Each structure stands twice: as structure tokens, then as C-alpha cells.
Amino acid sequence: MNKHYRVVLTLVALLSAGLVLVGATRADEDWTRFRGPNGSGLSTSTNLPAEFGKDKNVVWKTALPPGHSSPVLTATRIFVTAHTPIKDKEKAKANYQLSVIALDRATGKIVWQHEVPRVNKARLENVNGPASASPVTDGTNVYVFFQDFGLLAYDAAGKEKWRVPLGPFNMFYGYGASPILADDKVIVPVDQDGGAYLLAVDKNTGKTKWRIDRPEVISGYSTPTVWQPKTGPKQLLIPESFQLSAYSVADGKRVWWVRGLACEMKSVMSFDNEYAYINGWGFPLNQPGKQIATVAFEEGLKKYDKNSDGMVGRDEISGDDPMSKVLSPNYGFDAFDLNRDQKLDAKDWQVFRAMMASENGLLSIKLGGQGDMTASAIRWKYQRPVPQVPSTLLYQGVLFMVNDSGILISFDPATGNVIKQGRLQGAIDKYFASPVGADGKVWLVSQDGTVSVVAAKGEWEVLSVNALGSEVFATPAISDNKIYLRTQDTLYCFANQK
């Protein structure tokens, strides 16, 4: 038989079996986790629309319950999580029903939807919600996490494969990170106040592969990135409170770390396999030049411990000096009270001092090493105000960052020098979604649902501003020349209709 003919027959057989050979490319390209391929926020899609809206360049749109989780994709499915408000008749107050939703990627129709029990009632602050963690998929199965339940796995047809109840959790704002896949493991970072850990379970069975306690970590909300060094096994890179840490994918052991991050991390790092770019913001008083002096715990007791119980109570804070103002219940006390007992002990006080000593900023950090790499790894720092939540985007040799009020800054990633800074006119609002890039463009979505599209270059320029008319907390997904964008009530699929 002719060799070429045999190859053709093999291709036909594989396609008939559903083993599409482009699947390998699709697995790398598709948006299978929060913020796309390895958290980069990038897609190779082309011919993407700069202008779109409720009735413009819409392939389909589907009404959904609210949720902050971002859509993730397989070849045929889209997965999201949601929370549906329900009325508790007995308690006469609002409550929520958690759910996992699978949609047909071609049509947007809901294929299946499963409810998840709300076992815990974890802490939530500000705009965070009970369905914030984005799903992750291996191309067939989907893995979801809820702070009020834990981990669950479903196959493509919606059949539950396994569940791992976890919690309750103790993050100041509530859970914000998303699970990821690394080899055969589902990885969950639990950055919480007291009892922080990193968990890896077998993606096929849900059984624990390893669990690593991280006693030095406090509340954090960053999703990990997988990094493959030039030599050695894969590592998980996690922006933690005060530091970037690298853990072995194989056994969870910490390999190296770099101190100097903000006290509270929410963003996903951008990276180019040699350097990481990470922004973090804690308090306004963490801006260099605005930090306040603190005192040792013993001095704090002398100042505040009125009932002499060896702790500083929430009701014992008084004074007009800067430290007292920061410790007051109206400002930072609850963030320092790690176990929420209304009192600060010696450990709480230590964390308070560390949080006040940390600095906000955007850092460029060289990847790799062994142990503490702080002295040599930090390449540059940008310490003017940075965003609370959105990650940076490294695209076409430029680093992009959007601040609240719609201030977009482009950087030279090699030096940290600002190339251009300007306000996105018509999109002046808070930002929770992270920027995404493809087709020579960058998409930036504000909380009120205004989408700015800019040219992906250092001297960026606004190409269009599109209003969706509903709040957006989810990061868009881009794949197969389409944009999938979730508002608080609708999932849209946009594409050029020409």
C-alpha cells in the first residue's frame, strides 16, 4: 500500500473516532482555565471584532444566573459556575443556590446544569460572590470549586465523577483563586488567614496526591501558573502574600521564592519564561512614602490593652495618631484579626506590622533558582498606584496594565519604563476583569460593562468603546476567532459577521 495513502487512512480513522488531530493545537490554544492558556490572557485567533454590542456582531447570547467565574472552553462546550438568588421562607432573607452550567459552544444553548449543595456559609466582602472561582477543563471533563462546598468533577455529559468537600475557609474577601490542571493533578491554592495550604488531587479520582501546609501565607486570591524550567521538573508559581513562591508540581515542595510583593495578591502573573510581571495592592498606606510607623506587640499592649488580657480588643482601639486610625474597626482591624475573634494576639500583630511594612507595586522578577532568591531576582519595580484586581498583559513585546478609573499604562517589559499612560475615555470605572489580547488588539472590560479595544502597541490607541449595559466581573475568553464575554446576566459570543 502507498505510504501516503496509509497516512490518509490513518487520519480518517482518527477523525472518525473523534480524535481530531488539531486537538493538540486546540488544547494549547483553547481557553481551558482562568485567563486562557497557562493564565497568559493570550489567543492566536484572528479576524476578531473591535466593535460589538447587544445586537452587533453577536453570534449568540444566552441568559445566565449571576456569577463572577469566567468562561472556559472545550472544542464543543463552555463551562461556567453561577449563584442563583433564592428566598429562604423560614429565615426571610436572601440566599443562594450554587450551580455548574455547560453550554453548547456553537449555539450557546444550555446542555446541562447541576446544583451544588451550599454546605458552608463562608465570609464574603465587597463585590465578591459565592461563584467566583472559574472552572478548569482537560478538554473533556470539567473541574469546579465553590468556597461553600469544595471541589467537584463532571464528565462531558454532566455526570458527576467525584467530589471533595473542603472548608470552611477564612479569606478576608472570600475565595477568589481558581483551580488549575497540571499533568494529572487538579491544583487548588488555599491562601487563607490561618491554615493556608496547597492541594493537589488526582483528576480522575479526586484522591489527594499531596497537600502542603503554608503557615506563613495569609489571605490571597491569585491563581497559579505552571512553569517549565529549562532543566528540572515543572513548577507552580503562586503570587502569595509578601512573596512569589515556586512549588514542585510532582510533590508540592517549595523550590524557591522572592520576597517583596504586596501584602495582598489578587492578580495572575504575566511571564515570558524568563521573567514574571506581578502587580499587587494592599492598602493606600502601602504606597512608598505613605507608610506609617508601627510598634512591637509589647508596646501595643501598653497603648491599647485596657482590660489587661494580653490582647488588643476591637473595642479597645482609640486615638488620633496614624497607627490608631489604621487599627480602628472603620479601617483595617478586621483584616489583621486573622481568626475573627475581635482581638489581636501576638501573631495578628506581627501580620499587622508586616502588612504595614509591605509596598504596593508592579515587579519584574527573574524566574528560577533555589531557596530565597530575593537579593538577585528583582529586575525592576514600578511603585506608582497599581490596580487592585486585574492582571497585567504581556503581548507583542509590551506590558499593559489598567488601573481603576480606566487609566491604561503600557511598559517596556525590559526596563519598566512607561511608554504611554492615558485614560480610556468612555470607560472610567473600576476594573475586575483582566485584559486579554489577540489579533493585534487588547480588550479591557470595566465593571459597568464598557469594553475598550486598543491597538496592542506601546503607543496604544483606542480603536473602539462598546457598551454592554450590564456589570462584568469575568475575564473574556478568546478562541477560534470568537470572543466569549460574560456579563452578570448574559453570556455573549461575538465574531465578525462580514
Buried (B, 14 or more C-beta within 10 A) or exposed (E): EEEEEEEEEEEEEEEEEEEEEEBEEBBEBBBBBBBBBBBBBBBEBEEBBBBBBBEEBBBBBBEBBBBBBBBBBBBBBBBBBBBBEEEEEEEEEEEBBBBBBBBBBEEBEBBBBBEBEBBBEBBBEEBBBBBBBBBBBBBEBBBBBBBBBBBBBBEBEBEEBBBBEBBEBBBBBBBBBBBBBBEBBBBBBBBBBBBBBBBBBBBEEBEEBBEBEBEBBBBBBBBBBBBEBEEEEBBBBBBBBBBBBBBBBBEBEBBBBBBBBBBBBBBBBBBBEEBBBBBBBBBEBBBEEEBEEBEEBEEBBEBBBEEEEEBBBBEBBEEEEBBBBBBBEEBBBBBBBBBEEBBBBEEBBBBBBBBBBBBBBBBBBBBBBEEEBBEEBBBBBBBEBBBBBBBBBBBBEBBBBBBBBBBBBBBBBEEBEBBBBBEBEBBBBBBBBBBBBBBEBBBBBBBBBBBBBBBBBBEBEBBBBBBBEBBBBBBBBBBBBBBBBBBBEBBBBBBBEE
